[in-house]
Amino acid sequence: MDRLTALQVFRHVAELNSFAAAGRRLGLSPPAVSKNIAELEAHVGVRLVHRTTRRMALTDEGRVYLEHVTRGLDALNDADRALCPVKTAPTGTLRVSAPMTVTLTRLSSVIPGFLAAHPGLTLDLHLDDRRVDIVREGFDLAIRGTDHLDDSSLIARKLAVMRHALCGAPSYFAAHGVPRTPADLTGMHAVRFSLSGHADVWEFRKDGRVERVAVRGQYSVSSSLAVRDALRAGLGISLIPLPYVAEDLAQGRLHAVLTDWQTVETTLHAIYPSRQHVAPKLRAFLDFLIGAFAEEAD
């Protein structure tokens, strides 16, 4: 027995005082209506409807049961209606995890505009460079930067590709020389971003050749902004995403070297649990992210 269907049949039979009229309203045949009522009576163990070939009426037990069934079905309908705004408009709380530097340099200035456009939405943004477990930790979406995306049941939407620059301050190169080949990096002071997958070995490619250089230095840090500050201070050289130092390069605070070699790229993805039943709040934020990074690339 489909209990929900049987309850709906019982309610309509009682309200219309007719098996045939209930069947017409529900699109069921008379035998199907009778079967649902009989199965419901067998389930509750009492007769709910007195019926003859000429008339029908609820039993005393049927009237008591109808009162509770009506409240229950109305509550279910109210629950469905309560979700209608959620299914059509971006509302509720959206929990997002994002890398700190990406957010501070590329998103935080435009997030207020996104929220102004969606007044029913609350954004709970966690800035954290670690790789979060979005399902276990209850995030709707995570922005993740990597040069290799692990196989996963999660959905990944590509947002942008960030090329890296090998750079340092003019004062550092004046004191230690300008490298002409990757091999010249040996012995130079490397400022390493500790959360990257290439913190200790830097790879360079040119004309089909690949050169890997093991680097060392006295400073390893888990923030790209801290790496940038160390470069500005002349502490050493580093591979750093180009958007983080574009202004420094333009103004001469930092110089890029080995620019005729290709090196690592970091791809930014929006990671979320499933393509099915994507909530409007998540869809709105995805569209915002895609637009924000597309505008910056133009």
Secondary structure as UniProt FT lines:
FT   HELIX           3..16
FT   HELIX           19..26
FT   HELIX           30..44
FT   STRAND          49..51
FT   STRAND          56..58
FT   HELIX           60..82
FT   HELIX           84..88
FT   STRAND          92..98
FT   HELIX           100..102
FT   HELIX           103..107
FT   TURN            108..110
FT   HELIX           111..117
FT   TURN            119..120
FT   STRAND          121..127
FT   TURN            134..138
FT   STRAND          141..146
FT   STRAND          155..168
FT   HELIX           170..176
FT   HELIX           182..185
FT   TURN            186..187
FT   STRAND          189..193
FT   TURN            194..195
FT   TURN            197..198
FT   STRAND          201..206
FT   TURN            207..208
FT   STRAND          209..214
FT   STRAND          216..221
FT   HELIX           224..232
FT   TURN            233..234
FT   STRAND          237..241
FT   HELIX           242..251
FT   STRAND          255..257
FT   TURN            259..260
FT   STRAND          265..272
FT   TURN            276..277
FT   HELIX           280..297
//
